Amino acid sequence: MAWASHPGSVRPNNEDALLAGSAAAGAELMQVQERRIESSDGLLLAVADGVGGHNAGEVASRETVQFLAQMAERTSEMLADGLVRLHDHLLRLADSRLDWSSMGSTVAGLMAGPQGLWTFHLGDSRVYQLRDRFMELLTEDDSLASVLIQAGQLAAHDPRPEGSNALTQFLGVTDLQSPLQPHIQSVKLSGLRRFLLCTDGLSDALSLDEMEACMAGDARPAAACEALLTRALQAGARDNVTMIVADIHNPAN
């Protein structure tokens, strides 16, 4: 797997963070890094996009990946419970300081454990898989735009109306009163499969076809990650850009 995080072409600070073996904040990850792990090590990968401004957003995304890094039991039940506990943890932190009062974070990730491989997410960070050289989105954004698309009021490829990128749920402080509902989905894996985890800074900057072109082929994950980052910056990435590219192989197939 390989990973990188960059503030983008406009913003001076980076409020993203990621978990790829160990938790790290985006400011530390501007250069592409690569690592190989064996199945015996377990697997938990995640990207997080902080919400709530310069200071609070950075804190929320960092707390998100650090919390996940400490999760020992890798089952879907424990993951769901952990995400709810993480949400409550961020709420308590937000109450502890005035400048953290609006903080929260999106999250998207992959977890492997005794039950198999799972995706999880809250907010608009995403997980894709490359299957037969075609990119497939495995998550669905928690956003007003997604609600409009599901209701038939907006086509998937239509320009987004102003305000439609507003999030309908994420970890931490939100104006919404409904209970948190983490999305956790099983992924059937046979042979070798390439995955992309990313914050919306990447998916907003590049089209699906552009991401697919960077991900396809036999290049190592680091080369794919480098291509994605370079192309996003060339496209004028207006938000922080964070990604993990992972080639996962199921030895049982």
Secondary structure as GFF3:
##gff-version 3
##sequence-region A 1 253
A	DSSP	beta_strand	2	6	.	.	.	ID=ss1
A	DSSP	beta_strand	16	20	.	.	.	ID=ss2
A	DSSP	beta_strand	23	25	.	.	.	ID=ss3
A	DSSP	three_ten_helix	26	28	.	.	.	ID=ss4
A	DSSP	beta_strand	33	34	.	.	.	ID=ss5
A	DSSP	three_ten_helix	39	41	.	.	.	ID=ss6
A	DSSP	beta_strand	43	51	.	.	.	ID=ss7
A	DSSP	alpha_helix	54	69	.	.	.	ID=ss8
A	DSSP	alpha_helix	76	96	.	.	.	ID=ss9
A	DSSP	three_ten_helix	98	100	.	.	.	ID=ss10
A	DSSP	beta_strand	104	113	.	.	.	ID=ss11
A	DSSP	beta_strand	116	122	.	.	.	ID=ss12
A	DSSP	beta_strand	126	131	.	.	.	ID=ss13
A	DSSP	beta_strand	134	137	.	.	.	ID=ss14
A	DSSP	alpha_helix	144	150	.	.	.	ID=ss15
A	DSSP	beta_strand	171	172	.	.	.	ID=ss16
A	DSSP	beta_strand	183	187	.	.	.	ID=ss17
A	DSSP	beta_strand	191	198	.	.	.	ID=ss18
A	DSSP	alpha_helix	200	205	.	.	.	ID=ss19
A	DSSP	alpha_helix	208	215	.	.	.	ID=ss20
A	DSSP	alpha_helix	221	234	.	.	.	ID=ss21
A	DSSP	beta_strand	241	250	.	.	.	ID=ss22
###
